[in-house]
Amino acid sequence: MLMKKSLVFLWIGTMAGCTFFGIFILNALAKEPPRPKIVSYYTCIQIQPGDTLWSIAEAYTEGTDITVEDYVKQLKQMNQIGEDTIHVGNYLTVMYQRPEKQADAGED
């Protein structure tokens, strides 16, 4: 009877250990890799026919976490614009974002 109880406890302990270890492994494998650091860059563009602050904002926020509305506010602030009106031929400072490039190990 004592041997039977020992086998039951051993079996339960083994199952609990395997469950714990399995959960630990699955959690470790399920973690997402870290996202690359995003860097902001600035450049000037010449306003083309048909451009609006909103269309420019849509183009430069694609693939980012910035909303078009927030980007329009940033454009106005960066370029000291009070209204939504922009004029063909004028220049506009815009900000765009890209993942930070990792330096190769062999480069100096």
TAMO-V673011 format. One record per residue. N is the residue number from 1. RES is the residue in one small letter. PHI is phi in whole degrees, 0 to 359 (* if undefined). BURIAL is # if it has 9 or more other C-alpha atoms within 8 Angstrom, else .. D_CENTER is the distance of its C-alpha to the mean C-alpha in whole Angstrom. Layout:
N,RES,PHI,BURIAL,D_CENTER ; N,RES,PHI,BURIAL,D_CENTER
This chain:
1,m,*,.,60 ; 2,l,296,.,59 ; 3,m,293,.,57 ; 4,k,294,.,56 ; 5,k,296,.,54 ; 6,s,297,.,53 ; 7,l,295,.,52 ; 8,v,295,.,50 ; 9,f,296,.,48 ; 10,l,297,.,47 ; 11,w,296,.,46 ; 12,i,297,.,44 ; 13,g,297,.,42 ; 14,t,295,.,41 ; 15,m,296,.,40 ; 16,a,296,.,38 ; 17,g,296,.,37 ; 18,c,296,.,36 ; 19,t,297,.,34 ; 20,f,300,.,32 ; 21,f,297,.,31 ; 22,g,297,.,30 ; 23,i,296,.,27 ; 24,f,300,.,26 ; 25,i,296,.,26 ; 26,l,298,.,24 ; 27,n,296,.,22 ; 28,a,295,.,21 ; 29,l,284,.,20 ; 30,a,279,.,18 ; 31,k,294,.,15 ; 32,e,285,.,12 ; 33,p,293,.,12 ; 34,p,297,.,9 ; 35,r,285,.,6 ; 36,p,293,.,7 ; 37,k,293,.,8 ; 38,i,264,.,7 ; 39,v,244,.,11 ; 40,s,265,.,13 ; 41,y,235,.,16 ; 42,y,234,.,19 ; 43,t,208,.,22 ; 44,c,251,.,24 ; 45,i,234,.,25 ; 46,q,267,#,29 ; 47,i,289,#,29 ; 48,q,257,.,30 ; 49,p,303,.,32 ; 50,g,91,.,30 ; 51,d,290,#,27 ; 52,t,227,#,26 ; 53,l,302,#,24 ; 54,w,290,#,22 ; 55,s,291,.,22 ; 56,i,294,#,21 ; 57,a,299,#,18 ; 58,e,299,#,17 ; 59,a,293,.,17 ; 60,y,271,.,15 ; 61,t,260,#,12 ; 62,e,300,.,12 ; 63,g,81,.,9 ; 64,t,243,.,7 ; 65,d,268,.,7 ; 66,i,275,.,10 ; 67,t,282,.,13 ; 68,v,299,#,16 ; 69,e,299,.,19 ; 70,d,295,.,17 ; 71,y,292,#,16 ; 72,v,300,#,20 ; 73,k,299,.,21 ; 74,q,296,.,19 ; 75,l,301,#,21 ; 76,k,298,#,24 ; 77,q,292,.,24 ; 78,m,298,#,23 ; 79,n,256,.,26 ; 80,q,51,.,29 ; 81,i,253,#,29 ; 82,g,269,.,31 ; 83,e,241,.,31 ; 84,d,275,.,29 ; 85,t,278,.,31 ; 86,i,231,.,30 ; 87,h,239,.,33 ; 88,v,304,#,33 ; 89,g,95,.,34 ; 90,n,287,.,32 ; 91,y,253,.,29 ; 92,l,226,#,26 ; 93,t,278,#,23 ; 94,v,235,#,20 ; 95,m,245,#,16 ; 96,y,227,#,14 ; 97,q,240,#,10 ; 98,r,218,.,10 ; 99,p,296,.,9 ; 100,e,294,.,12 ; 101,k,280,.,14 ; 102,q,272,.,16 ; 103,a,289,.,20 ; 104,d,291,.,22 ; 105,a,296,.,24 ; 106,g,274,.,28 ; 107,e,271,.,27 ; 108,d,256,.,28
